[in-house]
Amino acid sequence: MTMAVKDFLIQHQLDLILFMNGVCGALVVMVLISKSIPRRRRHTLLFLESGSFFLLLFDRLAYIYRGDTSRLGYIMVRLSNFFVFMLSLAIIHGFNHFLKITISNENEDNRKVDTQNIERLLNINELVLMFGDILLVISQFTGFYYTIDEHNIYHRNIGMIVCYIVPLVVLIVQLVVVTRIRHIISRRMYIALFLFASVPVIATVIQAFSYGLSLTNLSTVGICMLLYVFSLIDMNEKAEGAKELEIKMLRDEQRHLQSMFEQTASALVSAIDAKDRYTHGHSKRVADYAVAIAQKAGKSDGDCKKIYYAALLHDVGKIGISDSILTKGDSLTAEERRVIMTHPTIGAQILSTISTSPYLCVGAHFHHERYDGKGYPNKICGEDIPEMARIIAVADSYDAMTSKRSYRDPLPQKTVRDIIEKGAGTQFDPVFAEIMLHMIDEDKDYKMKE
């Protein structure tokens, strides 16, 4: 270090210490409110930033009262110098603990380093630091590290070399530890930890030959600040990564649930179709026609999706109807008609148990209601019938007329058109009946049939 640089630092040292002292105070508050940092790491950072704050405070007081022979000056010089040495060791001790936490957190699911040996090194550091604390206390009574003369001025003694060796040894061991754990921490955290362990070493060597400077304290505090900033950024990045992973898992779970729902719906439809070979594929075709009507009516994709599944399961109640009635070739008796008219209620009861999709039971329950109120099972009319059911009713009737039955072949397209046109406003909602008529008119080759 050149004399010009040294003189400049000495001249502005107190201002620099005051500035960094204020920054440390602000960081203490920031650490307290930083919820993204894990609790143990946050407590250690709070210890480091608080220690840095008081280290600079006492370092500045030591310079301010240097040479002050008053009673206050006598006390402040001695207290300040003691706390400067003590807090320097305390901060290194805090960093030692920070390394332990980092290893336990980052290496929990990734055993890339020998935790046991590294913790042994850090525990040895603890003993060395305790030895340094004991020497510091002894030096207060023996003057081993420093003395303060009758003019209240601090002077180094022969033991000062030991005072520098203790933190140097600890920092060098910490540097070795940081190098060995680089594979389990982020690149940003590695830089921060490496700087913490290396920069004060360099500063201590320089300060040993530059009396009057606080390079070790300033560099240590500066790296403490940087450690907090990098820890916060690192935790924010991890939180963001965890959030993205959680979103991905939720999307995968939604896709899985949707797949399960579709498979369950298909299984129910297959069970319905298996009861009557003449209505095989009826549910799927009704669902396709219902979606086509809904799309032409301007319904949203979400509504169309609900209409599709409600239509697909509209006949699920037939599971509870006897096969002999469903497959009977002749006309049904009054009693048999009464039985088969219960399938909307049975279907609604089955589907109402699916509480996450309450719309499913709407199609099953109301698809045989008529617009004029003469349908079943509730004989409701007009727009009192849920819109979804009014759409399915048109699609269901259209497919019933255009499919082969045990007692007849598919009806001619013109006949189907006439029946729907005649039923508009009586059997069917006139709006959706009109859309169905338009679809029939577009189907020149009569492809919309079984």
C-alpha positions in Angstrom: 0.0 0.0 0.0 1.4 3.4 -1.0 1.8 6.2 1.5 -0.7 8.4 -0.5 -3.4 5.7 -0.3 -2.6 5.1 3.4 -2.8 8.8 4.2 -6.1 9.1 2.3 -7.7 6.2 4.2 -6.5 7.5 7.6 -7.8 10.9 6.8 -11.3 9.6 5.8 -11.4 6.5 7.9 -13.9 7.8 10.5 -16.3 9.0 7.8 -16.1 5.6 6.1 -16.7 3.8 9.4 -19.7 6.1 10.1 -21.2 5.4 6.7 -20.7 1.6 7.0 -22.1 1.8 10.5 -25.3 3.3 9.2 -25.6 0.6 6.5 -25.1 -2.1 9.1 -27.9 -0.6 11.2 -30.2 -0.7 8.1 -29.2 -4.3 7.3 -30.1 -5.4 10.9 -33.6 -4.1 10.2 -33.7 -5.8 6.8 -32.6 -9.1 8.3 -35.4 -8.9 10.9 -38.0 -8.6 8.2 -36.5 -11.0 5.6 -39.0 -13.9 5.9 -37.6 -15.6 2.8 -34.4 -16.5 4.6 -34.6 -19.7 6.8 -34.9 -19.0 10.5 -31.5 -20.4 11.6 -29.7 -18.6 8.8 -31.6 -15.4 9.5 -30.6 -15.5 13.2 -26.9 -16.0 12.3 -27.1 -13.1 9.8 -28.7 -11.0 12.4 -25.8 -11.9 14.8 -23.2 -11.0 12.0 -24.9 -7.7 11.1 -25.4 -6.7 14.7 -21.8 -7.6 15.6 -20.6 -5.6 12.6 -22.7 -2.6 13.7 -21.2 -2.6 17.2 -17.7 -3.4 15.9 -17.7 -0.3 13.8 -19.3 1.7 16.6 -16.6 0.8 19.1 -13.8 1.1 16.5 -14.9 4.7 15.8 -15.2 5.5 19.5 -11.7 4.2 20.0 -10.4 6.7 17.4 -12.5 9.6 18.7 -11.4 9.2 22.3 -7.8 8.4 21.5 -5.6 10.8 23.4 -8.5 12.1 25.5 -7.2 12.1 29.1 -10.6 12.9 30.7 -12.3 10.3 32.9 -14.8 9.5 30.0 -11.9 9.2 27.6 -10.0 6.8 29.9 -13.1 4.5 30.1 -14.1 4.7 26.4 -10.6 4.0 25.0 -10.3 0.8 27.1 -13.8 -0.4 26.6 -13.8 0.4 22.9 -10.5 -1.4 22.2 -11.6 -4.4 24.1 -14.9 -4.7 22.3 -13.2 -4.2 18.9 -11.0 -7.2 19.5 -13.8 -9.3 21.1 -16.4 -8.5 18.3 -13.8 -9.3 15.6 -13.5 -12.8 17.0 -17.3 -13.0 17.6 -18.0 -12.2 13.9 -15.6 -14.9 12.7 -17.3 -17.2 15.2 -20.7 -16.2 13.6 -19.4 -17.0 10.2 -18.2 -20.4 11.4 -21.8 -21.1 12.6 -23.1 -19.8 9.2 -21.0 -22.4 7.4 -22.3 -25.2 9.6 -25.9 -24.1 8.8 -25.1 -23.9 5.1 -23.6 -27.4 5.1 -26.6 -28.9 7.0 -29.1 -27.2 4.7 -27.5 -27.6 1.3 -26.2 -31.1 1.9 -29.3 -32.6 3.4 -30.5 -34.3 0.2 -27.2 -34.3 -1.7 -24.3 -36.0 0.0 -21.5 -34.7 -2.2 -19.2 -33.7 0.7 -18.0 -35.4 3.8 -20.0 -33.5 6.4 -18.4 -35.2 9.3 -14.8 -34.1 8.5 -15.9 -30.6 7.6 -17.8 -30.2 10.9 -14.7 -31.5 12.7 -12.7 -28.7 11.1 -15.3 -26.1 12.1 -15.4 -27.5 15.7 -11.6 -27.1 15.8 -12.1 -23.5 14.7 -14.5 -23.0 17.7 -11.7 -24.1 20.1 -9.2 -21.8 18.4 -11.6 -18.9 18.8 -12.2 -19.8 22.4 -8.4 -19.8 22.9 -8.3 -16.3 21.3 -11.1 -15.1 23.6 -9.1 -16.3 26.7 -5.9 -14.6 25.4 -7.8 -11.4 24.9 -9.1 -11.4 28.5 -5.6 -12.2 29.8 -4.1 -9.4 27.8 -6.3 -6.9 29.5 -4.4 -7.5 32.7 -1.0 -8.2 31.3 -0.7 -5.9 28.3 0.2 -8.9 26.2 -1.6 -7.6 23.1 -1.5 -3.8 23.7 -1.1 -1.1 26.3 -2.5 2.3 26.8 -0.1 5.0 28.0 -0.6 7.9 30.3 -1.8 10.0 27.4 -4.6 7.5 26.7 -3.0 6.3 23.5 -3.1 2.7 22.3 0.2 0.9 21.6 0.8 -2.6 20.2 2.9 -5.0 22.1 4.8 -8.2 21.3 1.7 -10.4 21.7 -0.1 -8.6 18.9 1.3 -11.1 16.4 -0.6 -13.9 18.3 -3.7 -11.7 18.2 -3.4 -11.7 14.4 -2.5 -15.4 14.1 -5.7 -16.7 15.8 -8.2 -15.2 13.4 -5.9 -15.9 10.5 -5.8 -19.6 11.3 -9.5 -19.8 11.6 -10.2 -17.9 8.4 -7.7 -20.1 6.5 -9.5 -23.2 7.8 -12.9 -21.6 6.8 -11.5 -20.9 3.3 -10.6 -24.6 3.0 -14.1 -25.6 4.1 -15.7 -23.1 1.6 -13.6 -24.6 -1.2 -14.7 -28.1 -0.3 -18.4 -27.3 -0.2 -18.5 -25.4 -3.5 -20.3 -28.2 -5.2 -23.4 -28.1 -2.9 -24.0 -24.3 -2.9 -24.9 -21.8 -5.6 -22.1 -20.0 -7.4 -23.3 -16.7 -5.9 -23.1 -18.1 -2.3 -19.7 -19.6 -3.0 -18.4 -16.2 -4.1 -19.8 -14.6 -0.9 -18.3 -17.3 1.4 -15.0 -17.3 -0.4 -14.7 -13.5 -0.1 -15.6 -13.6 3.6 -12.9 -16.2 4.3 -10.2 -14.6 2.1 -10.5 -10.8 2.0 -10.1 -10.3 5.8 -6.9 -12.5 5.6 -5.4 -10.2 3.1 -6.6 -7.1 5.1 -5.1 -8.5 8.3 -1.7 -9.1 6.6 -1.8 -5.5 5.3 -2.9 -4.1 8.7 -0.1 -5.8 10.5 2.3 -3.5 8.7 0.0 -0.4 8.5 -0.5 0.9 12.0 -3.5 3.3 12.4 -5.8 1.6 9.9 -8.8 -0.6 10.5 -8.6 -2.6 7.3 -9.5 -5.9 8.9 -12.6 -4.5 10.6 -13.8 -2.6 7.5 -13.2 -5.5 5.2 -14.9 -8.0 7.5 -18.0 -5.7 7.9 -18.1 -5.1 4.2 -18.2 -8.8 3.5 -20.8 -9.3 6.2 -23.0 -6.9 4.2 -22.3 -8.7 1.0 -23.1 -12.0 2.6 -26.6 -10.8 3.6 -27.3 -9.5 0.1 -26.1 -12.7 -1.6 -28.0 -14.8 1.0 -31.2 -12.9 0.3 -30.8 -13.2 -3.5 -30.0 -16.9 -3.2 -33.1 -17.5 -1.0 -35.3 -15.5 -3.4 -34.1 -17.6 -6.3 -34.7 -20.8 -4.4 -38.1 -19.6 -3.4 -38.9 -18.7 -7.1 -37.6 -22.2 -8.2 -39.7 -23.9 -5.5 -42.8 -21.8 -6.6 -42.2 -22.9 -10.3 -41.8 -26.5 -9.2 -45.0 -26.3 -7.1 -46.9 -24.8 -10.1 -45.6 -27.5 -12.4 -46.7 -30.2 -9.8 -50.1 -28.6 -9.6 -50.5 -28.6 -13.3 -49.4 -32.2 -13.5 -51.8 -33.1 -10.8 -54.6 -31.2 -12.6 -53.8 -33.1 -15.8 -53.8 -36.4 -13.9 -57.1 -35.6 -12.3 -58.6 -34.5 -15.7 -57.3 -37.8 -17.2 -58.9 -39.8 -14.3 -62.1 -37.9 -14.7 -62.2 -38.6 -18.5 -61.4 -42.3 -17.9 -64.1 -42.5 -15.3 -66.7 -40.8 -17.5 -65.7 -43.1 -20.4 -66.1 -46.2 -18.1 -69.6 -45.1 -17.1 -70.6 -44.5 -20.7 -69.3 -47.9 -21.6 -71.3 -49.4 -18.8 -74.4 -47.7 -20.2 -73.8 -48.7 -23.8 -73.1 -52.3 -22.7 -76.7 -52.6 -21.5 -78.2 -52.0 -24.9 -76.3 -52.7 -28.2 -78.8 -50.6 -30.1 -77.8 -47.4 -28.2 -74.1 -48.1 -28.4 -72.3 -44.7 -29.0 -75.4 -42.7 -28.3 -73.9 -40.8 -25.4 -70.8 -39.8 -27.3 -72.8 -38.6 -30.3 -75.1 -36.6 -28.0 -72.1 -35.0 -26.4 -70.7 -34.1 -29.8 -74.0 -32.6 -31.1 -74.5 -30.7 -27.8 -71.0 -29.1 -28.1 -71.7 -28.2 -31.7 -74.9 -26.4 -30.7 -73.2 -24.7 -27.8 -70.4 -23.4 -30.0 -72.8 -22.0 -32.5 -74.7 -20.4 -29.7 -71.5 -18.5 -28.7 -70.7 -20.4 -25.5 -67.2 -20.2 -24.1 -64.7 -23.1 -24.2 -65.2 -23.7 -20.5 -69.0 -23.9 -20.9 -68.7 -26.2 -23.9 -66.4 -28.5 -22.0 -69.0 -28.7 -19.2 -71.8 -29.3 -21.7 -69.8 -32.1 -23.3 -69.3 -34.1 -20.1 -72.8 -33.4 -18.9 -74.2 -34.7 -22.2 -71.8 -37.6 -22.2 -73.2 -38.8 -18.9 -76.9 -37.7 -19.4 -78.1 -41.3 -19.6 -76.1 -42.7 -16.7 -79.3 -43.3 -14.8 -80.1 -46.2 -17.2 -77.6 -48.2 -15.2 -80.4 -48.6 -12.6 -83.0 -49.8 -15.2 -83.6 -53.4 -15.9 -82.0 -54.8 -19.1 -85.3 -56.4 -20.1 -87.0 -53.0 -20.3 -84.1 -51.2 -22.0 -83.7 -53.9 -24.7 -87.4 -54.7 -25.2 -88.3 -54.8 -28.9 -92.0 -54.2 -28.5 -93.8 -51.1 -27.1 -93.4 -50.6 -23.4 -96.3 -51.1 -21.0 -97.5 -48.2 -18.8 -95.6 -49.7 -15.8 -92.4 -50.1 -17.9 -92.7 -46.5 -19.1 -93.0 -45.4 -15.5 -89.8 -47.3 -14.6 -87.8 -46.0 -17.5 -88.9 -42.4 -16.7 -87.1 -42.8 -13.4 -83.7 -42.8 -15.1 -83.2 -39.0 -15.0 -83.7 -39.0 -11.2 -81.4 -42.0 -10.8 -78.7 -40.4 -12.9 -79.0 -37.1 -10.9 -78.5 -39.0 -7.7 -75.5 -40.8 -9.0 -73.8 -37.7 -10.4 -74.7 -35.4 -7.5 -72.1 -37.3 -5.4 -69.4 -35.7 -7.6 -69.3 -32.5 -5.6 -66.4 -30.9 -7.5 -68.5 -31.0 -10.8 -72.1 -30.2 -9.8 -73.0 -29.4 -13.4 -72.8 -33.1 -14.3 -76.1 -34.0 -12.8 -77.9 -31.1 -14.6 -77.9 -32.9 -17.9 -78.9 -36.3 -16.4 -81.7 -34.7 -14.3 -83.4 -32.3 -16.8 -82.7 -33.6 -20.4 -86.3 -35.0 -20.6 -88.0 -31.8 -19.5 -90.0 -30.1 -22.3 -90.0 -26.4 -23.1 -93.8 -26.4 -22.7 -93.7 -28.0 -19.2 -95.0 -31.4 -20.3 -91.7 -33.3 -19.8 -90.4 -35.3 -16.8 -89.5 -35.7 -14.0 -90.3 -32.2 -12.6 -92.5 -30.8 -15.4 -90.7 -27.5 -15.4 -90.9 -25.2 -18.5 -89.2 -22.5 -20.5 -86.0 -21.0 -19.1 -86.7 -22.6 -15.7 -85.0 -25.6 -17.3 -81.2 -25.2 -17.0 -79.8 -24.0 -20.3 -77.3 -26.9 -20.4 -80.2 -29.4 -20.2 -82.1 -27.5 -23.0 -79.1 -27.9 -25.3 -78.7 -31.6 -24.4 -82.5 -32.3 -25.0 -82.2 -31.2 -28.6 -79.0 -33.2 -29.2 -80.5 -36.3 -27.5 -83.7 -36.2 -29.5 -81.8 -35.7 -32.7 -79.6 -38.7 -32.1 -82.5 -40.9 -31.0 -84.2 -40.2 -34.3 -81.1 -40.6 -36.5 -80.0 -43.9 -34.9 -81.0 -47.5 -35.5 -83.3 -49.0 -32.8 -84.5 -52.5 -32.2 -87.8 -51.6 -33.7 -86.8 -49.3 -36.6 -84.0 -47.9 -38.8 -82.8 -44.3 -38.6 -85.5 -41.8 -39.7 -85.1 -39.9 -43.0 -83.3 -36.5 -42.6 -86.4 -34.6 -43.7 -88.6 -36.3 -41.2 -86.1 -35.5 -38.4 -86.0 -31.9 -39.5 -89.8 -31.6 -39.6 -90.1 -33.1 -36.1 -87.5 -30.7 -34.6 -89.1 -27.7 -36.5 -92.5 -28.7 -35.2 -91.1 -29.2 -31.6 -89.4 -25.7 -31.4 -91.1 -23.8 -28.6 -93.0 -26.8 -27.4 -90.7 -29.7 -26.9 -87.5 -27.8 -27.5 -86.0 -24.4 -26.7 -86.7 -22.5 -29.9 -83.2 -20.9 -30.0 -81.3 -24.2 -29.8 -83.9 -26.0 -32.0 -83.2 -23.3 -34.7 -79.4 -23.9 -34.4 -80.1 -27.7 -34.8 -82.1 -27.0 -37.9 -79.3 -24.9 -39.3 -76.9 -27.8 -38.7 -79.2 -30.2 -40.5 -79.5 -27.9 -43.5 -75.7 -27.7 -43.7 -75.5 -31.5 -43.6 -76.4 -32.1 -47.2 -75.2 -35.7 -47.3 -76.8 -36.7 -44.0 -73.6 -37.6 -42.3 -74.9 -36.7 -38.8 -76.4 -40.0 -38.0 -75.3 -43.3 -36.5 
